[in-house]
């Protein structure tokens, strides 16, 4: 298999640290960096796969919130509470509102109604 050269720039201290770790692992610097990068990519891909369902719920909730912003006047109290409950599940009950230009609520409507 043909090899491709990639050039990277490092601070001297970083380069020395990598060299020491590669030596301890019994690898040359190139093999050590390839191994480290490959391991990191596998871990990232595994995490992305593990949390794909959660990411889909977050995306759906954010889309629902954007849609709700456009029709807030038409929503019932129950619909507002359902949206706030979904956002609380995703961001937590003490969440800062991730929507631009929106202040964080002191408590969701469902919590305000129950207190």
C-alpha positions as CSV (number, residue, x, y, z in Angstrom):
1,X,0.0,0.0,0.0
2,X,1.3,3.5,-0.9
3,X,2.1,5.7,2.0
4,X,1.3,9.4,2.2
5,X,3.4,11.9,4.1
6,X,1.7,14.3,6.5
7,X,3.7,17.2,8.0
8,X,2.7,18.6,11.4
9,X,4.1,21.5,13.4
10,X,4.6,21.2,17.1
11,X,6.1,23.1,20.0
12,X,9.5,21.7,20.9
13,X,8.2,20.4,24.2
14,X,5.3,18.6,22.6
15,X,7.7,16.9,20.1
16,X,10.0,15.8,22.8
17,X,7.2,14.4,24.9
18,X,5.9,12.5,21.9
19,X,9.3,11.1,21.1
20,X,9.7,9.9,24.7
21,X,6.3,8.2,24.7
22,X,7.0,6.6,21.3
23,X,10.3,5.3,22.5
24,X,8.7,3.8,25.7
25,X,6.1,2.1,23.5
26,X,8.9,0.7,21.3
27,X,7.6,2.6,18.2
28,X,9.0,5.2,15.9
29,X,7.3,8.6,16.1
30,X,5.3,8.0,12.9
31,X,4.0,4.6,14.1
32,X,3.2,6.0,17.5
33,X,1.2,8.9,16.1
34,X,-0.7,6.7,13.6
35,X,-1.5,4.3,16.5
36,X,-2.7,7.2,18.7
37,X,-4.8,8.8,16.0
38,X,-6.3,5.5,14.9
39,X,-7.2,4.7,18.5
40,X,-8.8,8.1,19.0
41,X,-10.8,7.9,15.8
42,X,-12.1,4.4,16.9
43,X,-13.1,5.8,20.3
44,X,-14.9,8.8,18.8
45,X,-16.7,6.7,16.3
46,X,-17.8,4.3,19.0
47,X,-19.1,7.2,21.1
48,X,-20.9,8.7,18.2
49,X,-22.6,5.4,17.5
50,X,-23.5,4.9,21.2
51,X,-25.1,8.3,21.5
52,X,-26.7,8.5,18.0
53,X,-30.2,7.9,19.5
54,X,-29.6,10.7,22.1
55,X,-28.3,13.0,19.4
56,X,-31.5,12.3,17.4
57,X,-33.7,13.2,20.3
58,X,-31.8,16.4,20.9
59,X,-32.1,17.4,17.2
60,X,-35.8,16.6,17.2
61,X,-36.3,18.6,20.4
62,X,-34.4,21.6,19.1
63,X,-36.4,21.5,15.9
64,X,-39.6,21.3,17.9
65,X,-38.5,24.3,19.9
66,X,-37.8,26.3,16.8
67,X,-41.1,25.4,15.3
68,X,-42.8,26.3,18.6
69,X,-41.2,29.7,18.7
70,X,-43.0,30.5,15.4
71,X,-46.4,29.5,16.7
72,X,-46.2,30.3,20.4
73,X,-49.4,32.3,20.4
74,X,-51.3,29.3,19.0
75,X,-50.0,26.7,21.5
76,X,-52.0,25.3,24.4
77,X,-50.6,25.4,27.9
78,X,-50.2,21.6,27.6
79,X,-48.1,21.9,24.4
80,X,-45.9,24.5,26.1
81,X,-45.4,22.2,29.1
82,X,-44.5,19.3,26.9
83,X,-41.9,21.3,25.0
84,X,-40.4,22.6,28.2
85,X,-40.4,19.1,29.7
86,X,-38.6,17.8,26.5
87,X,-36.0,20.6,26.7
88,X,-35.5,19.9,30.4
89,X,-34.7,16.3,29.6
90,X,-32.2,17.3,27.0
91,X,-30.5,20.3,28.7
92,X,-31.4,19.7,32.4
93,X,-33.9,21.6,34.5
94,X,-31.4,24.5,35.2
95,X,-30.6,24.9,31.6
96,X,-29.6,28.1,29.9
97,X,-31.8,28.6,26.9
98,X,-29.6,27.6,23.9
99,X,-31.8,29.6,21.4
100,X,-30.2,32.8,20.3
101,X,-31.6,35.9,21.9
102,X,-33.5,34.0,24.6
103,X,-33.1,34.3,28.3
104,X,-32.9,31.2,30.5
105,X,-36.2,30.5,32.2
106,X,-36.1,30.6,36.0
107,X,-38.3,27.4,35.9
108,X,-40.3,25.6,33.2
109,X,-44.0,26.3,33.1
110,X,-44.6,22.8,34.4
111,X,-42.5,23.5,37.4
112,X,-44.0,26.9,38.0
113,X,-47.5,25.5,37.9
114,X,-46.5,22.8,40.4
115,X,-44.9,25.1,42.9
